[in-house]
Structures are given as C-alpha cells and as structure tokens.
Amino acid sequence: MKSLVAYLKDESGQTSTEYILLVAVVAMIVFKFKDTAGKRLTSITDSVFNKADTMVEGIDTGN
C-alpha cells in the first residue's frame, strides 16, 4: 500500500504531461483560426507587394 501511495504522490512526470497538454491546446487554437490568419496575411502581403509595384512603376516612368 505504501508503494501505491508513493507512486500517486510522485510528480516527476507531471511537467511533460503539462507540456503535452499545452501544445495540444495551442495546436487546437492554431487550427481553429488558421483560415482567418491566412486571409489576413494574404491581404497584408498583397498590399505590400502592390505598393512596391506602384513605387517601381513610378521609378520606371520617371515620376
């Protein structure tokens, strides 16, 4: 009985379990919002590249 109680009180494996649960929660959040984040990132990069194209075209025409 003492060895069972000692086993249940042993917390040495708790940290790895907590990290696994934390990674699982973060992964669930990422998968939940990946479409929204992807759309926003695409919008931002498109805006940046469109502005860069406009600047390059202005340089090419001499304006």
Jmol script that loads the backbone (N, CA, C; Angstrom):
load data "model"
ATOM      1  N   MET A   1       0.824  -1.190   0.000  1.00  0.00           N
ATOM      2  CA  MET A   1       0.000   0.000   0.000  1.00  0.00           C
ATOM      3  C   MET A   1       0.872   1.260   0.000  1.00  0.00           C
ATOM      4  N   LYS A   2       1.987   1.214   0.731  1.00  0.00           N
ATOM      5  CA  LYS A   2       2.870   2.377   0.790  1.00  0.00           C
ATOM      6  C   LYS A   2       3.450   2.699  -0.578  1.00  0.00           C
ATOM      7  N   SER A   3       3.765   1.668  -1.341  1.00  0.00           N
ATOM      8  CA  SER A   3       4.343   1.917  -2.663  1.00  0.00           C
ATOM      9  C   SER A   3       3.304   2.531  -3.608  1.00  0.00           C
ATOM     10  N   LEU A   4       2.041   2.177  -3.467  1.00  0.00           N
ATOM     11  CA  LEU A   4       0.983   2.767  -4.280  1.00  0.00           C
ATOM     12  C   LEU A   4       0.810   4.253  -3.949  1.00  0.00           C
ATOM     13  N   VAL A   5       0.819   4.573  -2.668  1.00  0.00           N
ATOM     14  CA  VAL A   5       0.693   5.963  -2.236  1.00  0.00           C
ATOM     15  C   VAL A   5       1.900   6.770  -2.714  1.00  0.00           C
ATOM     16  N   ALA A   6       3.078   6.181  -2.604  1.00  0.00           N
ATOM     17  CA  ALA A   6       4.294   6.865  -3.064  1.00  0.00           C
ATOM     18  C   ALA A   6       4.233   7.103  -4.577  1.00  0.00           C
ATOM     19  N   TYR A   7       3.715   6.131  -5.309  1.00  0.00           N
ATOM     20  CA  TYR A   7       3.583   6.277  -6.764  1.00  0.00           C
ATOM     21  C   TYR A   7       2.607   7.399  -7.120  1.00  0.00           C
ATOM     22  N   LEU A   8       1.486   7.479  -6.423  1.00  0.00           N
ATOM     23  CA  LEU A   8       0.491   8.508  -6.697  1.00  0.00           C
ATOM     24  C   LEU A   8       0.974   9.906  -6.306  1.00  0.00           C
ATOM     25  N   LYS A   9       1.848   9.989  -5.319  1.00  0.00           N
ATOM     26  CA  LYS A   9       2.372  11.283  -4.881  1.00  0.00           C
ATOM     27  C   LYS A   9       3.547  11.751  -5.735  1.00  0.00           C
ATOM     28  N   ASP A  10       4.126  10.836  -6.513  1.00  0.00           N
ATOM     29  CA  ASP A  10       5.271  11.176  -7.353  1.00  0.00           C
ATOM     30  C   ASP A  10       4.824  12.105  -8.469  1.00  0.00           C
ATOM     31  N   GLU A  11       5.411  13.297  -8.543  1.00  0.00           N
ATOM     32  CA  GLU A  11       5.034  14.297  -9.544  1.00  0.00           C
ATOM     33  C   GLU A  11       6.118  14.496 -10.599  1.00  0.00           C
ATOM     34  N   SER A  12       7.048  13.585 -10.710  1.00  0.00           N
ATOM     35  CA  SER A  12       8.159  13.785 -11.649  1.00  0.00           C
ATOM     36  C   SER A  12       7.703  13.783 -13.098  1.00  0.00           C
ATOM     37  N   GLY A  13       6.632  13.099 -13.431  1.00  0.00           N
ATOM     38  CA  GLY A  13       6.146  13.064 -14.804  1.00  0.00           C
ATOM     39  C   GLY A  13       5.150  14.160 -15.127  1.00  0.00           C
ATOM     40  N   GLN A  14       4.813  14.974 -14.193  1.00  0.00           N
ATOM     41  CA  GLN A  14       3.796  15.999 -14.409  1.00  0.00           C
ATOM     42  C   GLN A  14       4.218  17.046 -15.412  1.00  0.00           C
ATOM     43  N   THR A  15       5.479  17.429 -15.418  1.00  0.00           N
ATOM     44  CA  THR A  15       5.886  18.509 -16.310  1.00  0.00           C
ATOM     45  C   THR A  15       5.731  18.120 -17.777  1.00  0.00           C
ATOM     46  N   SER A  16       6.095  16.916 -18.142  1.00  0.00           N
ATOM     47  CA  SER A  16       5.951  16.506 -19.537  1.00  0.00           C
ATOM     48  C   SER A  16       4.477  16.425 -19.927  1.00  0.00           C
ATOM     49  N   THR A  17       3.644  15.950 -19.027  1.00  0.00           N
ATOM     50  CA  THR A  17       2.205  15.881 -19.295  1.00  0.00           C
ATOM     51  C   THR A  17       1.634  17.285 -19.477  1.00  0.00           C
ATOM     52  N   GLU A  18       2.053  18.209 -18.659  1.00  0.00           N
ATOM     53  CA  GLU A  18       1.561  19.579 -18.767  1.00  0.00           C
ATOM     54  C   GLU A  18       2.005  20.207 -20.080  1.00  0.00           C
ATOM     55  N   TYR A  19       3.231  19.944 -20.503  1.00  0.00           N
ATOM     56  CA  TYR A  19       3.708  20.487 -21.775  1.00  0.00           C
ATOM     57  C   TYR A  19       2.923  19.901 -22.945  1.00  0.00           C
ATOM     58  N   ILE A  20       2.632  18.627 -22.885  1.00  0.00           N
ATOM     59  CA  ILE A  20       1.856  17.987 -23.949  1.00  0.00           C
ATOM     60  C   ILE A  20       0.466  18.597 -24.029  1.00  0.00           C
ATOM     61  N   LEU A  21      -0.171  18.814 -22.891  1.00  0.00           N
ATOM     62  CA  LEU A  21      -1.494  19.439 -22.882  1.00  0.00           C
ATOM     63  C   LEU A  21      -1.438  20.875 -23.412  1.00  0.00           C
ATOM     64  N   LEU A  22      -0.410  21.599 -23.051  1.00  0.00           N
ATOM     65  CA  LEU A  22      -0.250  22.965 -23.518  1.00  0.00           C
ATOM     66  C   LEU A  22      -0.066  23.008 -25.032  1.00  0.00           C
ATOM     67  N   VAL A  23       0.751  22.116 -25.565  1.00  0.00           N
ATOM     68  CA  VAL A  23       0.963  22.050 -27.015  1.00  0.00           C
ATOM     69  C   VAL A  23      -0.337  21.668 -27.723  1.00  0.00           C
ATOM     70  N   ALA A  24      -1.110  20.769 -27.135  1.00  0.00           N
ATOM     71  CA  ALA A  24      -2.386  20.368 -27.730  1.00  0.00           C
ATOM     72  C   ALA A  24      -3.355  21.547 -27.785  1.00  0.00           C
ATOM     73  N   VAL A  25      -3.414  22.339 -26.723  1.00  0.00           N
ATOM     74  CA  VAL A  25      -4.307  23.498 -26.699  1.00  0.00           C
ATOM     75  C   VAL A  25      -3.869  24.532 -27.738  1.00  0.00           C
ATOM     76  N   VAL A  26      -2.583  24.794 -27.818  1.00  0.00           N
ATOM     77  CA  VAL A  26      -2.079  25.752 -28.805  1.00  0.00           C
ATOM     78  C   VAL A  26      -2.370  25.258 -30.222  1.00  0.00           C
ATOM     79  N   ALA A  27      -2.189  23.973 -30.463  1.00  0.00           N
ATOM     80  CA  ALA A  27      -2.469  23.415 -31.787  1.00  0.00           C
ATOM     81  C   ALA A  27      -3.949  23.554 -32.134  1.00  0.00           C
ATOM     82  N   MET A  28      -4.830  23.335 -31.172  1.00  0.00           N
ATOM     83  CA  MET A  28      -6.259  23.494 -31.419  1.00  0.00           C
ATOM     84  C   MET A  28      -6.593  24.942 -31.771  1.00  0.00           C
ATOM     85  N   ILE A  29      -5.979  25.886 -31.082  1.00  0.00           N
ATOM     86  CA  ILE A  29      -6.218  27.306 -31.368  1.00  0.00           C
ATOM     87  C   ILE A  29      -5.713  27.660 -32.765  1.00  0.00           C
ATOM     88  N   VAL A  30      -4.538  27.173 -33.116  1.00  0.00           N
ATOM     89  CA  VAL A  30      -3.976  27.455 -34.440  1.00  0.00           C
ATOM     90  C   VAL A  30      -4.881  26.891 -35.531  1.00  0.00           C
ATOM     91  N   PHE A  31      -5.341  25.660 -35.389  1.00  0.00           N
ATOM     92  CA  PHE A  31      -6.209  25.064 -36.393  1.00  0.00           C
ATOM     93  C   PHE A  31      -7.555  25.774 -36.467  1.00  0.00           C
ATOM     94  N   LYS A  32      -8.029  26.287 -35.348  1.00  0.00           N
ATOM     95  CA  LYS A  32      -9.314  26.996 -35.313  1.00  0.00           C
ATOM     96  C   LYS A  32      -9.237  28.295 -36.125  1.00  0.00           C
ATOM     97  N   PHE A  33      -8.131  29.024 -36.011  1.00  0.00           N
ATOM     98  CA  PHE A  33      -8.035  30.339 -36.623  1.00  0.00           C
ATOM     99  C   PHE A  33      -7.108  30.393 -37.835  1.00  0.00           C
ATOM    100  N   LYS A  34      -6.711  29.251 -38.383  1.00  0.00           N
ATOM    101  CA  LYS A  34      -5.758  29.265 -39.489  1.00  0.00           C
ATOM    102  C   LYS A  34      -6.336  29.916 -40.741  1.00  0.00           C
ATOM    103  N   ASP A  35      -7.623  29.743 -41.022  1.00  0.00           N
ATOM    104  CA  ASP A  35      -8.215  30.358 -42.209  1.00  0.00           C
ATOM    105  C   ASP A  35      -8.241  31.873 -42.082  1.00  0.00           C
ATOM    106  N   THR A  36      -8.651  32.362 -40.918  1.00  0.00           N
ATOM    107  CA  THR A  36      -8.698  33.803 -40.685  1.00  0.00           C
ATOM    108  C   THR A  36      -7.303  34.402 -40.764  1.00  0.00           C
ATOM    109  N   ALA A  37      -6.353  33.764 -40.119  1.00  0.00           N
ATOM    110  CA  ALA A  37      -4.974  34.271 -40.143  1.00  0.00           C
ATOM    111  C   ALA A  37      -4.410  34.223 -41.554  1.00  0.00           C
ATOM    112  N   GLY A  38      -4.704  33.175 -42.298  1.00  0.00           N
ATOM    113  CA  GLY A  38      -4.220  33.059 -43.667  1.00  0.00           C
ATOM    114  C   GLY A  38      -4.765  34.160 -44.555  1.00  0.00           C
ATOM    115  N   LYS A  39      -6.046  34.465 -44.397  1.00  0.00           N
ATOM    116  CA  LYS A  39      -6.654  35.536 -45.193  1.00  0.00           C
ATOM    117  C   LYS A  39      -6.034  36.884 -44.857  1.00  0.00           C
ATOM    118  N   ARG A  40      -5.816  37.135 -43.584  1.00  0.00           N
ATOM    119  CA  ARG A  40      -5.226  38.416 -43.179  1.00  0.00           C
ATOM    120  C   ARG A  40      -3.784  38.540 -43.661  1.00  0.00           C
ATOM    121  N   LEU A  41      -3.012  37.467 -43.541  1.00  0.00           N
ATOM    122  CA  LEU A  41      -1.625  37.511 -44.013  1.00  0.00           C
ATOM    123  C   LEU A  41      -1.560  37.705 -45.525  1.00  0.00           C
ATOM    124  N   THR A  42      -2.453  37.046 -46.248  1.00  0.00           N
ATOM    125  CA  THR A  42      -2.505  37.216 -47.691  1.00  0.00           C
ATOM    126  C   THR A  42      -2.850  38.653 -48.049  1.00  0.00           C
ATOM    127  N   SER A  43      -3.802  39.224 -47.331  1.00  0.00           N
ATOM    128  CA  SER A  43      -4.193  40.615 -47.570  1.00  0.00           C
ATOM    129  C   SER A  43      -3.033  41.569 -47.310  1.00  0.00           C
ATOM    130  N   ILE A  44      -2.325  41.344 -46.236  1.00  0.00           N
ATOM    131  CA  ILE A  44      -1.183  42.209 -45.889  1.00  0.00           C
ATOM    132  C   ILE A  44      -0.081  42.102 -46.938  1.00  0.00           C
ATOM    133  N   THR A  45       0.275  40.877 -47.318  1.00  0.00           N
ATOM    134  CA  THR A  45       1.353  40.712 -48.292  1.00  0.00           C
ATOM    135  C   THR A  45       0.948  41.252 -49.660  1.00  0.00           C
ATOM    136  N   ASP A  46      -0.317  41.058 -50.055  1.00  0.00           N
ATOM    137  CA  ASP A  46      -0.775  41.624 -51.324  1.00  0.00           C
ATOM    138  C   ASP A  46      -0.677  43.140 -51.307  1.00  0.00           C
ATOM    139  N   SER A  47      -1.064  43.747 -50.204  1.00  0.00           N
ATOM    140  CA  SER A  47      -0.998  45.207 -50.081  1.00  0.00           C
ATOM    141  C   SER A  47       0.440  45.701 -50.181  1.00  0.00           C
ATOM    142  N   VAL A  48       1.347  45.023 -49.508  1.00  0.00           N
ATOM    143  CA  VAL A  48       2.759  45.427 -49.535  1.00  0.00           C
ATOM    144  C   VAL A  48       3.322  45.304 -50.951  1.00  0.00           C
ATOM    145  N   PHE A  49       3.045  44.188 -51.615  1.00  0.00           N
ATOM    146  CA  PHE A  49       3.584  43.997 -52.961  1.00  0.00           C
ATOM    147  C   PHE A  49       2.941  44.939 -53.974  1.00  0.00           C
ATOM    148  N   ASN A  50       1.660  45.241 -53.806  1.00  0.00           N
ATOM    149  CA  ASN A  50       1.021  46.203 -54.709  1.00  0.00           C
ATOM    150  C   ASN A  50       1.643  47.587 -54.554  1.00  0.00           C
ATOM    151  N   LYS A  51       1.923  47.997 -53.319  1.00  0.00           N
ATOM    152  CA  LYS A  51       2.571  49.288 -53.095  1.00  0.00           C
ATOM    153  C   LYS A  51       3.981  49.290 -53.675  1.00  0.00           C
ATOM    154  N   ALA A  52       4.684  48.181 -53.532  1.00  0.00           N
ATOM    155  CA  ALA A  52       6.038  48.085 -54.089  1.00  0.00           C
ATOM    156  C   ALA A  52       5.984  48.161 -55.610  1.00  0.00           C
ATOM    157  N   ASP A  53       5.023  47.486 -56.224  1.00  0.00           N
ATOM    158  CA  ASP A  53       4.879  47.555 -57.680  1.00  0.00           C
ATOM    159  C   ASP A  53       4.596  48.983 -58.132  1.00  0.00           C
ATOM    160  N   THR A  54       3.738  49.691 -57.398  1.00  0.00           N
ATOM    161  CA  THR A  54       3.420  51.078 -57.727  1.00  0.00           C
ATOM    162  C   THR A  54       4.662  51.952 -57.629  1.00  0.00           C
ATOM    163  N   MET A  55       5.469  51.725 -56.608  1.00  0.00           N
ATOM    164  CA  MET A  55       6.696  52.512 -56.443  1.00  0.00           C
ATOM    165  C   MET A  55       7.666  52.224 -57.588  1.00  0.00           C
ATOM    166  N   VAL A  56       7.799  50.975 -57.978  1.00  0.00           N
ATOM    167  CA  VAL A  56       8.714  50.605 -59.064  1.00  0.00           C
ATOM    168  C   VAL A  56       8.227  51.192 -60.381  1.00  0.00           C
ATOM    169  N   GLU A  57       6.923  51.136 -60.623  1.00  0.00           N
ATOM    170  CA  GLU A  57       6.380  51.714 -61.850  1.00  0.00           C
ATOM    171  C   GLU A  57       6.616  53.225 -61.892  1.00  0.00           C
ATOM    172  N   GLY A  58       6.530  53.886 -60.720  1.00  0.00           N
ATOM    173  CA  GLY A  58       6.793  55.319 -60.657  1.00  0.00           C
ATOM    174  C   GLY A  58       8.234  55.632 -60.967  1.00  0.00           C
ATOM    175  N   ILE A  59       9.133  54.763 -60.556  1.00  0.00           N
ATOM    176  CA  ILE A  59      10.562  54.970 -60.841  1.00  0.00           C
ATOM    177  C   ILE A  59      10.841  54.739 -62.324  1.00  0.00           C
ATOM    178  N   ASP A  60      10.212  53.695 -62.900  1.00  0.00           N
ATOM    179  CA  ASP A  60      10.429  53.376 -64.313  1.00  0.00           C
ATOM    180  C   ASP A  60       9.939  54.483 -65.234  1.00  0.00           C
ATOM    181  N   THR A  61       8.851  55.154 -64.885  1.00  0.00           N
ATOM    182  CA  THR A  61       8.297  56.196 -65.760  1.00  0.00           C
ATOM    183  C   THR A  61       8.937  57.539 -65.507  1.00  0.00           C
ATOM    184  N   GLY A  62       9.742  57.628 -64.459  1.00  0.00           N
ATOM    185  CA  GLY A  62      10.431  58.869 -64.174  1.00  0.00           C
ATOM    186  C   GLY A  62       9.638  59.828 -63.329  1.00  0.00           C
ATOM    187  N   ASN A  63       8.560  59.378 -62.709  1.00  0.00           N
ATOM    188  CA  ASN A  63       7.752  60.257 -61.854  1.00  0.00           C
ATOM    189  C   ASN A  63       8.291  60.310 -60.475  1.00  0.00           C
TER     190      ASN A  63
END
end "model"
wireframe off; spacefill off
backbone 0.3
color backbone group
